[in-house]
Structure formats: C-alpha cells, structure tokens
Amino acid sequence: MSVMLKTSQSKPSYGQAVFLVIIGGALLSLLGLVDRAKDGATGPQIVFYRAIGQAVFFSLIFFLNRKLSIKDEFKNLTWRGGMAALFMALSGTFLVMSFQYTKVANSVFIISLTPLVAAVLAWIFIKEPITRRTMAAMAIALFGVTVIFGSSLNDEGLFGMMLAAIMAIFYAAVIVTMRTIPQANVILLSALTGLLLLPMMVPFIGSFEVTIKDLILCLGLGVFQVGLGTWCVMTGAKYVPAAQVSILALIEVVLSPIWVWLYVNEVPAMTTLIGGMIVLTGVIYQALGARESAHP
C-alpha cells in the first residue's frame, strides 16, 4: 500500500529513499517498547489515545498536501475506502491487544505473514494469480508459524498470537482493498482510521484516566510510531523497488523484540526465534520474487 504524498520538494536520491524506509521501519518497531514502558494504560486506552495522535498527524499532512477538493478526495476514496479504514482500524487494535497477552517477538513474527496472507486474499477476491514462488513462500512461512504456535499450546501467550494472526488478516484486507481503488488518497484514509477508532474504543475503554506519562507515550505513538513511521516508509517506497522495500521494512520485525529485550529483558523462547527466522525466510523469498511474472 503506497501513500501518494504530493510535495513540492525535489525527488530524493535512492540512498535517501532507502534511509527513509529504514527510519520508518525503526519507528514502527517502537510499539512493543512503549507498551512495556507504560505505567498502566490498558490496551483500549493505548488504542484510543494513539488514534488521536494518528488522526492529528495525518489530517495535518492531508491538508498541507491535497490538491483536490475535499469532496473529490472523498469521492475517490469510495465506499471501499471506508471499508479499508475499518479494516485498518481493526488491524491496529488487534496488534495493540496482542501485545497485552504475549511476548512482542511472538506477535511480530506472526504479523510478518501479512504479505503472504494478502496474496491469498487477492487470489480469492480480485482473482490475482498466486505464483509458484508465493506458494513455496507460504509453505515455508506456515512451517515457521507451526513451530512458534506449537511451542505455546499450553501457554497463555497463545491467545496473544491468535490476536496477532487476526491483525495480519485485517491488514492484508487493507492491502487488497486498496489495490481496487488506486486513486484513493491513503493519507486521508489513515486520518479517517484514527478518527474511526475513537468511537470504536469508547465501549471498551472503561476509563479515560491515564497517567501523564502514559498519555504522552500513547499520543507519541500516534504521531511518531504510526504517523511519521508510516510516512517515512511509504514516501521512501515510491523511489525504491518493491522487493527491496519489503525486505527493508522487515527491520520493524527484527527491532521490535530487540527493544523489549534491552528494556525489560523480555527474552523470546528459542522455538520462537527459530520459527520466526523460518517465517522471515519465507517472506524474504517471496519479496525477492516480487517482480516474477504471475503464472499459476
């Protein structure tokens, strides 16, 4: 999914674009660290206050860069854009909630399956062929997931991994839906997602009271982790081959468990690391074949 930012700035060099993708991936990796650093904010509270920061950031970017009228922007979004915003809101919610019930490494290795899940959904809903390389990548990744889940069948972390898997499905749905509306402004979509999350969380939040520290952390997640992180990745992605972006963006998966290991000594199980490496092997194998001509 690409963010079509319209700016008056000159085109960045390849090196600058790669740097943007890496910085974006690093920022996106901070969710687990912030979750572990919080005082006591609940999952719904994190989602709610993060959504405020997200909505403010993307609304500002949208109004600074739009060239079409607001009416035309919404017309381009279509009802499918509304569905994509809902899917994106749900994916973000399930990601945050997964961190409440399992180790960060378990979650991020599961959500790294998203590109492969998107390939399956694209085949089902928009009749996009699945290549032999993709099928092989799926087999490799699913074996890795089996290793990760198999080691946690009697662990409470299993529920968190299931939430991460649901997150991957919803975000894959976002990717596939956006392929059907290439004219849509993804900046507007991201702003709407933040706004949509606010009423969605009200029935679950219980109390809006959080510490000042947690409020700053959660708002910061919306502005820097979701907002600036996504902006960097998608801006750089316009000038870097898709296969390379897919691999560079995996820095989020790599760094997420490292941050919590350094900060709270949250060490993933050896089977999680082994399974995660297998999953990443499948995802990278798929990414390297991104330019392969589609054939059944």
C-alpha positions as CSV (number, residue, x, y, z in Angstrom):
1,M,0.0,0.0,0.0
2,S,1.5,3.3,-1.0
3,V,0.9,6.7,0.3
4,M,0.6,9.2,-2.6
5,L,2.1,12.3,-0.9
6,K,2.2,15.3,-3.2
7,T,5.0,17.6,-2.3
8,S,6.9,20.4,-3.9
9,Q,10.2,19.0,-2.7
10,S,12.7,17.5,-5.2
11,K,12.9,13.8,-5.7
12,P,15.1,12.1,-3.1
13,S,18.1,10.0,-4.2
14,Y,17.9,6.3,-4.0
15,G,20.1,6.4,-0.8
16,Q,17.9,8.9,0.8
17,A,14.8,6.9,0.0
18,V,16.3,3.7,1.4
19,F,17.2,5.7,4.6
20,L,13.6,6.8,4.9
21,V,12.3,3.3,4.7
22,I,14.8,2.1,7.3
23,I,13.9,5.0,9.7
24,G,10.2,4.4,9.1
25,G,10.7,0.7,10.0
26,A,12.6,1.6,13.1
27,L,9.8,4.0,14.2
28,L,7.2,1.4,13.6
29,S,9.1,-1.1,15.8
30,L,8.6,1.1,18.9
31,L,5.1,-0.1,19.7
32,G,6.2,-3.0,21.8
33,L,8.7,-1.0,23.7
34,V,6.2,1.7,24.6
35,D,3.7,-0.9,25.6
36,R,6.2,-2.3,28.1
37,A,7.3,1.1,29.3
38,K,3.8,2.4,30.1
39,D,2.6,2.8,33.7
40,G,-0.7,1.0,33.5
41,A,-2.7,2.1,30.4
42,T,-4.9,-0.7,29.1
43,G,-5.0,-1.9,25.5
44,P,-8.1,0.1,24.6
45,Q,-6.7,3.2,26.3
46,I,-3.5,2.8,24.2
47,V,-5.5,2.4,21.0
48,F,-7.7,5.4,21.8
49,Y,-5.0,7.9,22.6
50,R,-2.7,6.6,19.9
51,A,-5.6,7.2,17.5
52,I,-5.8,10.8,18.5
53,G,-2.2,11.4,17.6
54,Q,-2.6,9.4,14.4
55,A,-5.7,11.5,13.3
56,V,-4.0,14.8,14.1
57,F,-0.8,13.8,12.2
58,F,-2.4,12.5,9.0
59,S,-5.0,15.3,9.0
60,L,-2.2,17.9,9.0
61,I,-0.3,16.1,6.2
62,F,-3.6,15.8,4.2
63,F,-4.5,19.5,4.4
64,L,-0.9,20.6,3.7
65,N,-0.6,18.4,0.6
66,R,-4.0,18.0,-1.0
67,K,-4.7,19.4,-4.5
68,L,-8.2,18.2,-5.0
69,S,-11.2,19.5,-3.2
70,I,-12.3,17.6,0.0
71,K,-15.4,16.4,-1.9
72,D,-13.3,15.0,-4.7
73,E,-10.9,13.3,-2.3
74,F,-13.8,11.5,-0.6
75,K,-15.3,10.7,-4.0
76,N,-12.0,9.0,-4.9
77,L,-12.0,7.1,-1.7
78,T,-15.4,5.4,-2.4
79,W,-17.2,3.1,-0.1
80,R,-14.3,0.6,-0.5
81,G,-12.0,3.2,1.2
82,G,-14.4,3.3,4.1
83,M,-14.1,-0.5,4.4
84,A,-10.3,-0.2,4.2
85,A,-10.3,2.4,7.0
86,L,-12.4,-0.1,9.1
87,F,-10.0,-2.9,8.4
88,M,-7.0,-0.7,9.2
89,A,-8.7,0.3,12.5
90,L,-9.3,-3.3,13.4
91,S,-5.8,-4.4,12.5
92,G,-4.2,-1.7,14.7
93,T,-6.5,-2.6,17.6
94,F,-5.7,-6.3,17.4
95,L,-2.0,-5.5,17.2
96,V,-2.0,-3.5,20.4
97,M,-4.2,-6.1,22.1
98,S,-1.9,-8.9,21.1
99,F,1.0,-7.3,23.0
100,Q,-1.1,-7.4,26.1
101,Y,-1.3,-11.2,26.0
102,T,2.0,-12.5,24.6
103,K,5.6,-11.6,24.1
104,V,6.4,-8.9,21.4
105,A,8.5,-11.4,19.4
106,N,5.6,-13.8,19.2
107,S,3.3,-11.1,17.8
108,V,5.7,-9.5,15.3
109,F,6.8,-12.8,13.8
110,I,3.1,-13.7,13.2
111,I,2.2,-10.4,11.7
112,S,5.2,-10.6,9.3
113,L,3.0,-13.1,7.4
114,T,0.8,-10.2,6.2
115,P,2.2,-10.1,2.6
116,L,1.5,-13.8,2.2
117,V,-2.0,-13.5,3.6
118,A,-2.6,-10.6,1.2
119,A,-1.6,-12.8,-1.7
120,V,-4.3,-15.4,-0.7
121,L,-7.0,-12.7,-0.2
122,A,-6.0,-11.2,-3.6
123,W,-6.4,-14.6,-5.2
124,I,-9.8,-15.1,-3.6
125,F,-11.4,-11.6,-4.0
126,I,-9.7,-10.0,-7.0
127,K,-8.6,-13.1,-8.9
128,E,-4.9,-12.3,-8.7
129,P,-2.9,-15.4,-9.6
130,I,-0.7,-16.9,-6.9
131,T,2.8,-17.7,-8.3
132,R,4.7,-20.9,-7.6
133,R,7.2,-18.8,-5.6
134,T,4.4,-17.4,-3.4
135,M,3.1,-20.9,-2.8
136,A,6.6,-22.0,-1.8
137,A,7.0,-19.0,0.5
138,M,3.6,-19.8,2.1
139,A,4.7,-23.3,2.8
140,I,8.0,-22.1,4.4
141,A,6.3,-19.4,6.5
142,L,3.5,-21.7,7.6
143,F,6.0,-24.2,8.9
144,G,7.6,-21.4,10.9
145,V,4.3,-20.4,12.3
146,T,3.7,-24.1,13.3
147,V,7.0,-24.0,15.2
148,I,6.0,-20.8,17.0
149,F,2.5,-21.9,17.9
150,G,3.5,-25.4,18.7
151,S,5.8,-24.2,21.5
152,S,3.0,-22.2,23.1
153,L,0.0,-24.6,23.0
154,N,0.0,-24.7,26.8
155,D,1.0,-21.1,27.2
156,E,-1.3,-18.1,27.8
157,G,0.7,-16.4,25.1
158,L,-1.3,-18.4,22.5
159,F,-4.2,-16.0,22.8
160,G,-2.0,-13.1,22.0
161,M,-0.6,-14.8,19.0
162,M,-4.1,-15.5,17.8
163,L,-4.9,-11.8,18.0
164,A,-1.7,-11.1,16.0
165,A,-2.9,-13.5,13.3
166,I,-6.3,-11.7,13.2
167,M,-4.3,-8.5,12.8
168,A,-2.4,-9.9,9.9
169,I,-5.7,-10.9,8.2
170,F,-7.2,-7.4,8.6
171,Y,-4.1,-5.6,7.4
172,A,-3.9,-7.9,4.4
173,A,-7.5,-7.0,3.7
174,V,-6.4,-3.3,3.7
175,I,-3.7,-4.0,1.1
176,V,-6.1,-5.9,-1.2
177,T,-8.9,-3.4,-0.9
178,M,-6.5,-0.5,-1.7
179,R,-5.5,-2.3,-4.9
180,T,-9.1,-1.9,-6.1
181,I,-9.0,1.9,-5.5
182,P,-5.6,3.1,-6.6
183,Q,-6.9,6.7,-7.0
184,A,-7.6,6.9,-3.2
185,N,-5.6,9.2,-1.0
186,V,-4.0,6.9,1.6
187,I,-3.2,9.9,3.8
188,L,-6.9,10.7,4.1
189,L,-7.6,7.0,4.7
190,S,-5.1,7.0,7.6
191,A,-6.6,10.1,9.1
192,L,-10.1,8.6,8.9
193,T,-8.8,5.4,10.5
194,G,-7.6,7.4,13.5
195,L,-11.0,9.2,13.8
196,L,-12.9,6.0,13.4
197,L,-11.0,4.3,16.2
198,L,-12.2,6.9,18.8
199,P,-15.9,5.9,18.9
200,M,-14.9,2.3,18.4
201,M,-12.9,2.2,21.6
202,V,-15.4,4.1,23.8
203,P,-17.4,0.9,24.8
204,F,-14.2,-0.9,25.8
205,I,-12.0,1.8,27.3
206,G,-13.7,1.7,30.8
207,S,-11.9,4.8,32.0
208,F,-10.3,7.7,30.1
209,E,-8.0,8.4,33.1
210,V,-4.3,7.6,32.4
211,T,-1.1,9.0,33.9
212,I,0.6,11.9,32.2
213,K,3.4,9.6,31.2
214,D,1.1,7.2,29.5
215,L,-0.8,10.0,27.8
216,I,2.4,11.3,26.3
217,L,3.6,7.9,25.3
218,C,0.3,7.0,23.6
219,L,-0.1,10.3,21.8
220,G,3.6,9.9,20.7
221,L,2.8,6.5,19.3
222,G,0.1,8.1,17.1
223,V,2.3,10.9,15.9
224,F,5.7,9.2,15.6
225,Q,5.2,5.4,15.5
226,V,2.1,5.2,13.3
227,G,2.3,8.7,11.7
228,L,5.9,9.5,11.0
229,G,6.9,5.9,10.7
230,T,4.3,5.1,8.1
231,W,5.0,8.4,6.2
232,C,8.8,7.6,6.0
233,V,8.2,4.0,4.8
234,M,5.6,5.0,2.2
235,T,7.5,8.1,1.0
236,G,10.7,6.2,0.5
237,A,8.8,3.3,-1.1
238,K,8.0,5.4,-4.1
239,Y,11.6,5.5,-5.1
240,V,12.8,2.0,-4.1
241,P,11.9,-1.2,-5.8
242,A,9.0,-3.0,-4.2
243,A,11.1,-6.2,-3.4
244,Q,13.7,-4.1,-1.6
245,V,11.1,-2.2,0.4
246,S,9.5,-5.5,1.6
247,I,12.9,-6.6,2.9
248,L,14.0,-3.3,4.3
249,A,10.7,-2.9,6.1
250,L,11.4,-6.1,8.0
251,I,13.6,-4.1,10.2
252,E,10.4,-3.5,12.2
253,V,10.1,-7.2,12.9
254,V,13.8,-7.5,13.8
255,L,14.0,-4.5,16.1
256,S,10.7,-4.9,17.9
257,P,11.9,-7.8,20.1
258,I,15.3,-6.3,20.5
259,W,13.9,-3.1,22.1
260,V,11.9,-5.1,24.7
261,W,14.9,-7.4,25.4
262,L,17.1,-4.4,26.1
263,Y,14.5,-2.5,28.1
264,V,12.7,-5.2,30.2
265,N,14.8,-8.3,29.5
266,E,11.8,-9.9,27.6
267,V,13.7,-12.8,26.0
268,P,11.7,-14.8,23.4
269,A,11.8,-18.6,23.6
270,M,14.3,-20.4,21.4
271,T,11.5,-22.0,19.4
272,T,10.0,-18.6,18.8
273,L,13.3,-17.4,17.4
274,I,13.7,-20.5,15.2
275,G,10.1,-20.3,14.0
276,G,10.5,-16.5,13.4
277,M,13.6,-17.0,11.3
278,I,11.7,-19.6,9.2
279,V,8.8,-17.2,8.7
280,L,11.2,-14.4,7.7
281,T,12.9,-16.7,5.3
282,G,9.6,-17.3,3.6
283,V,8.7,-13.6,3.5
284,I,12.1,-12.6,2.1
285,Y,11.9,-15.4,-0.5
286,Q,8.6,-14.0,-1.6
287,A,9.9,-10.5,-1.7
288,L,12.9,-11.4,-3.8
289,G,10.4,-12.7,-6.4
290,A,8.2,-9.7,-6.3
291,R,8.9,-9.0,-10.0
292,E,8.3,-12.6,-11.1
293,S,5.7,-12.8,-13.8
294,A,2.5,-14.2,-12.4
295,H,1.7,-17.7,-13.5
296,P,-0.3,-20.4,-11.8
